[in-house]
Amino acid sequence: MTTTELETAAGTRVFAISGSLRKASFNSALVRAAVELAPEDVTFDVYDELREIPSFDDDVRIAGLPASVERLGARIKAADALVIAMPEYNYSLPGVLKNAIDWASRIQPSPFAGKALGIMGASPGMYGTARSQYHLRQIAVFLDMHPINKPEVMVTRASDKFDAAGQLTDDATRKVVASFVVALRDWSLRIRSVKVGTG
Ligand SMILES: Cc1cc2nc3c(=O)[nH]c(=O)nc-3n(C[C@H](O)[C@H](O)[C@H](O)COP(=O)(O)O)c2cc1C
């Protein structure tokens, strides 16, 4: 077996973060849809502790990383790729998500560096989080992450696409999410094969 075949056989581990704390969040529902629609060789670890991350304070960081930040860093590190599904707040990232990214970015060595990133977003409005997604792409440059370009998952008019239980019911969007997970897996495998010098 070549290294690339070995990587493929081991599967792809994805760490997924929803940038919303709301129980009925469309973006958390979008993460659940990605898990549901993923191929067998992709496994998800879905983040459930965003609420535990304190406000960033560099004095606190210097005194010692909070346990919740250590745990976040370890879960990012254990993954091959990240999925971030986030709302757009005032044309940008939600503060709670940016705060968590800021904390984890201070961990040395950076758990983000060199990883594939898939970005998704859902909004009740017309733009499907496009503006916040481009802000996250800018942040990914400094984090040295590698976002996939396509497909872009920008779910517009979200209230028409999820049912009351938070199930993604819109067929066209389900297809895009399914192909997004496959594209992220393939991109992650390519990056990993280049890292070990086989690409
Ligand atoms: C502080 C705040 C700012 C918002 N700004 C935007 C915005 O810039 N663009 C947009 O499409 N929706 C905006 N919204 C609406 C959100 O898209 C909407 O609340 C969405 O359902 C949040 O995502 P969630 O369902 O995952 O919690 C904003 C909502 C809040 C609370």
PDBQT file of the ligand as one rigid body, heavy atoms in Angstrom, charges set to zero:
ROOT
HETATM    1  C1  LIG A 201     -26.296  40.168  16.321  1.00  0.00    +0.000 C 
HETATM    2  C2  LIG A 201     -26.911  39.635  15.057  1.00  0.00    +0.000 A 
HETATM    3  C3  LIG A 201     -26.471  40.097  13.841  1.00  0.00    +0.000 A 
HETATM    4  C4  LIG A 201     -26.974  39.564  12.659  1.00  0.00    +0.000 A 
HETATM    5  N1  LIG A 201     -26.467  39.987  11.459  1.00  0.00    +0.000 NA
HETATM    6  C5  LIG A 201     -26.828  39.352  10.327  1.00  0.00    +0.000 A 
HETATM    7  C6  LIG A 201     -26.157  39.629   9.088  1.00  0.00    +0.000 A 
HETATM    8  O1  LIG A 201     -25.262  40.439   9.009  1.00  0.00    +0.000 OA
HETATM    9  N2  LIG A 201     -26.547  38.932   7.985  1.00  0.00    +0.000 N 
HETATM   10  C7  LIG A 201     -27.540  37.973   8.041  1.00  0.00    +0.000 A 
HETATM   11  O2  LIG A 201     -27.840  37.364   7.008  1.00  0.00    +0.000 OA
HETATM   12  N3  LIG A 201     -28.178  37.690   9.188  1.00  0.00    +0.000 NA
HETATM   13  C8  LIG A 201     -27.853  38.355  10.330  1.00  0.00    +0.000 A 
HETATM   14  N4  LIG A 201     -28.455  38.031  11.519  1.00  0.00    +0.000 N 
HETATM   15  C9  LIG A 201     -29.534  37.037  11.522  1.00  0.00    +0.000 C 
HETATM   16  C10 LIG A 201     -28.973  35.634  11.638  1.00  0.00    +0.000 C 
HETATM   17  O3  LIG A 201     -28.574  35.193  10.348  1.00  0.00    +0.000 OA
HETATM   18  C11 LIG A 201     -30.006  34.699  12.222  1.00  0.00    +0.000 C 
HETATM   19  O4  LIG A 201     -30.297  35.082  13.543  1.00  0.00    +0.000 OA
HETATM   20  C12 LIG A 201     -29.582  33.244  12.154  1.00  0.00    +0.000 C 
HETATM   21  O5  LIG A 201     -30.693  32.431  12.394  1.00  0.00    +0.000 OA
HETATM   22  C13 LIG A 201     -28.473  32.948  13.161  1.00  0.00    +0.000 C 
HETATM   23  O6  LIG A 201     -27.946  31.662  12.929  1.00  0.00    +0.000 OA
HETATM   24  P1  LIG A 201     -28.397  30.385  13.805  1.00  0.00    +0.000 P 
HETATM   25  O7  LIG A 201     -29.797  30.034  13.351  1.00  0.00    +0.000 OA
HETATM   26  O8  LIG A 201     -27.416  29.346  13.466  1.00  0.00    +0.000 OA
HETATM   27  O9  LIG A 201     -28.366  30.793  15.251  1.00  0.00    +0.000 OA
HETATM   28  C14 LIG A 201     -27.985  38.578  12.715  1.00  0.00    +0.000 A 
HETATM   29  C15 LIG A 201     -28.443  38.121  13.951  1.00  0.00    +0.000 A 
HETATM   30  C16 LIG A 201     -27.908  38.621  15.102  1.00  0.00    +0.000 A 
HETATM   31  C17 LIG A 201     -28.376  38.082  16.441  1.00  0.00    +0.000 C 
ENDROOT
TORSDOF 0
